[in-house]
């Protein structure tokens, strides 16, 4: 008998009769599962045969092997297939699995149920059904009962269950249900994970907070409920030779919490920026990347915070090092973006002078030539603000880093973005207000580059080019 014949026979046997006893079911189920593991096309055959509907009752099986293989088969059939998942939602599979999880007598049965939940939890529809059927609460209760022990099987269950809760929180509706305006059982348990000595729970706790912080109202509520000190204390525990994943997750949570403007002010008042600066000594690129992103979010629109951080010589020194992280483009980019943000949001001559003294201007000019339009604009705007505030501090760094040839090249780039050219014109206009810089602009024949833009298809860009050209010609 060929493999195809064996599969057809197995599908027919399982689909036709709901009366198969487990000993009769097992060999057919093994055949289907083996085929599913080998060929994705088998999924369609299983769906056509209505296999999902027939298999779900066997999730109540007391036979470990039948239960596990049933779950695996359902998971494989439903993977990335909406219609198969819809069939599951109609069959209340979440209630069956929640019941099984709560009555699991040992680690082996727990692992079987957890594996099934993990395989099905990718569906947004099922995420919500799981949340409505109490799956997250059941998982949370299970973790609570296993915490504090050292049995490897229990620790494994904690890891799988906490990861699964984090995954379920990726669905917006299921996340809101678990949050419960800050009073949900799952949210309350997550707070206790942040204070746990179990590194896995600390990690899952921080990831869960980052997921809860996906909308502004949750962020504000969590600050009201005092979540930030828990995260800061957790981060401080891992500064020296700590767990990189925990630091990464904790900083992601802080960054998300800092998105609402009202939270930024409160987090500054609570000393958040001072406390997370202890992570500056980290040598781990993932932590550096997230730290820079969190600090940048903290200064966004916050003049006072940008002023405090922009004058911090220790911070600036470390940021300069990260601006030259040759093997880590992400860290390098985030470091330059933080520099630009400090100038843009502080609009302070003290910050401009501090950045110039720290040799940060060349990094901003390099950022202006990035392949990312957003970064180019951020850099050009920061340089324009800096030159308008304190051109004296900027002139020599501009010359040393060959800013003007760089700007000339930008204006003449035939495929350069219009918004980048417009920002470059804004910077040139700012530079032209200085007598010395105006001479430098004319010495590199910037007017020639401008003349090529006065007939540009963007009327806004053409008009701005004409205005700057007039300033350099002394006719305005």
Buried (B, 14 or more C-beta within 10 A) or exposed (E): EEEEEBBBEBBEBBBEEEEBEBEEBBEBBBBBBBBBEEEEEBBEBBBEBEBBBBBBEBBEBEBEEBBBBBBBBBBBBBBEBEEBBBBBBEBEBBBBBBBBBEEBEEBEBBBBBBBBBBBBBBBBBBBBBBBEBBBBBBBBBBBEEBBEEEEEBBBBBBBBBBBBBBBBBBBBEBBBBBBEEBEBBBBEBBBBBBEBEBBBBBBBBBBBBBBBBBBEEBBBBBBEBEBBEBBBEBBBBBBEEBBBBBBBBBBBBBBBBBBBEEBBBBBBEBEBBEBBBBBBEBEBBBBBBBBBBBBBBBBBEBEBBBBBBBBBEEBBEBBBEBBEBEEBEBBBBBBBBBBBBBBBBBBBEEBBBBBBEBBBBBBBBBBBEBEEBEBBBBBBBBBBBBBBBBBEBBBEBBEEBBBBEBBBBBBEEEEBEBBBBBBBBBBBBBBBEBEEBBEBBBEBEBBEBBEEBBEBEBEEBBBBBBBBBBBBEEEE
